Amino acid sequence: MRILVTGGAGFVGSHLVRRLVGEGHTVLALDSLLTGSWENIDDLSDHPHVTRLHQDVVHPYELGALDRIYNLACPASPPRYQAHRVHTTLTSVLGTLHALTAGASCGARVLQASTSEVYGDPEVHPQREDYRGAVSSTGPRACYDEGKRCAETLCADFHRERGLDVRIVRIFNTYGPAMDPDDGRVVSNFVRQALSGKALTIYGDGTQTRSLCYVDDLIDGLIGAMERAQTPEPINLGNPAELTVRDIAEQILALTGGGRVVHLPLPADDPKRRRPDIARAHALFGFSPRVPLAEGLPRTIDYFRRRLAREASRGVAE
Amino acid sequence: MRILVTGGAGFVGSHLVRRLVGEGHTVLALDSLLTGSWENIDDLSDHPHVTRLHQDVVHPYELGALDRIYNLACPASPPRYQAHRVHTTLTSVLGTLHALTAGASCGARVLQASTSEVYGDPEVHPQREDYRGAVSSTGPRACYDEGKRCAETLCADFHRERGLDVRIVRIFNTYGPAMDPDDGRVVSNFVRQALSGKALTIYGDGTQTRSLCYVDDLIDGLIGAMERAQTPEPINLGNPAELTVRDIAEQILALTGGGRVVHLPLPADDPKRRRPDIARAHALFGFSPRVPLAEGLPRTIDYFRRRLAREASRGVAE
């Protein structure tokens, strides 16, 4: 198949491109490089079935006949998506519009990478797909949350109005190699701090929870949803194992050889708890994350070690 | 002042244009005429301070220096906004983006007409502005609700990122002359049915409530918010008097001389109850609706009588 991956140079996108190429497909990896980097797929730089396209999805594109479109393009961490808020919203809304338009023009199936952030700071746990969320439409995270909600709406309505074959997946916290060390999220913050010999920063008292999915499991979920889900309804993808931020800090300290934690105030609109109900994904295509934190964390720490060393040798790290 | 009113040929927009012109301002009334009609301001067709612009706000525009922009353009009733769902979402998102861009380019203050629909089918009553709502991002009303939520986000972020002076008002049910008789909403449905000698259609058992604001009161609120609110935070505008749909039917039957009601099933996602908490608007600029239903309904029925007679004489009504 000929497959477009927008955000193909990003954290999740780079893993997806590699998997799809490995399965024998021809892949167009499109990225604005605002938060992604071709370094994430530099092992594929001479691969005959991979094409790199430097393009911002807020602008329309024309790429000929495609079989599948994975629309992953969007800054996904608060410090990144809050750097240019209006642009973040337009990346979600117009980026999705352009992916859907491209899909409609050639009959390609389109998968939209939505997010657990559409649930905002949820009042119910775990979150099922029919939970409507608790999002502030004008708060500091709204540029991402509302942009992604509106993108889901466009997907649902391209299906209703034009019969487009769409999939919507809501991705919960994901970690693994190729993460942005500066994304400000819990695993990257902690690993980076631990490897630099700094104290691990816990916002609030550390009892807020995260459910962390290793990226290989997520890629299984993305491809499963695309090829076997057969529904335009949203599908949660994540690992329902719930860990406190304090637990995560302690595991990382144990793996990296010690250190300590410091506490800072909780930022506005930081979700206190988030955990996916993945019954729908399990029923539709047998989704079941397999990689435990004890296996995923060492691989991630390894990646960070190599990356920080590379940055240090270039003189860009501390 | 030189003032742009997008949606200036619509129900609320036409009243606003008339009021602003009456106050001595120069007004540009911009409308796509998809749901609005210049007939709504035909009394101003030769007015030297009114300019009509036929333009769809999904496309950018350039209108020179402006002092105020009221962004009212969007189909606002379910049968209208569901007729072209993707276009409705883009009207909210891109229409607001273009109004904000126009405002930023000349330093104009921008008021965004948001809606009580951002609360979805609310679980708390009355609705305060800090209630986050219960909206389905993929349901049949999402094209309007999520488009309007995302538009609020763009307003908040133009204020954050570019210091733009913005106002966001959330408009609850409004009625009065110039309503679209085919908008499918409770007052127009009932009045039209009563004047045609048909049974009044109540969806569900009629115990769901609506709070109805007469359009003159709403115009007071729009201008109050624009000129005196001094906050980018959302502000509810509506009449908190809560009436059951059954009550409204009975008042209309009494004013039009009788008839009966029939019951039909409640449509998906129809809000069961909605009532504004207007404490913020009252505190900021003394907002307090004055026109009771007993005064507003007869004026509205009068308008419908004249309009239906005009349509009949043209041979377009039943």
Interface residues (C-beta under 8 A of the other chain):
Chain A: H84 R85 V86 T89 L90 V93 L97 V118 G120 R132 G133 A134 V135 S136 S137 T138 G139 A142 C143 E146 G147 R149 C150 E152 T153 L154 C155 A156 D157 F158 R160 E161 I168 P232 E233 P234
Chain B: H84 R85 V86 T89 L90 V93 L97 V118 G120 R132 G133 A134 V135 S136 S137 T138 G139 A142 C143 E146 G147 R149 C150 E152 T153 L154 C155 A156 D157 F158 R160 E161 I168 P232 E233 P234
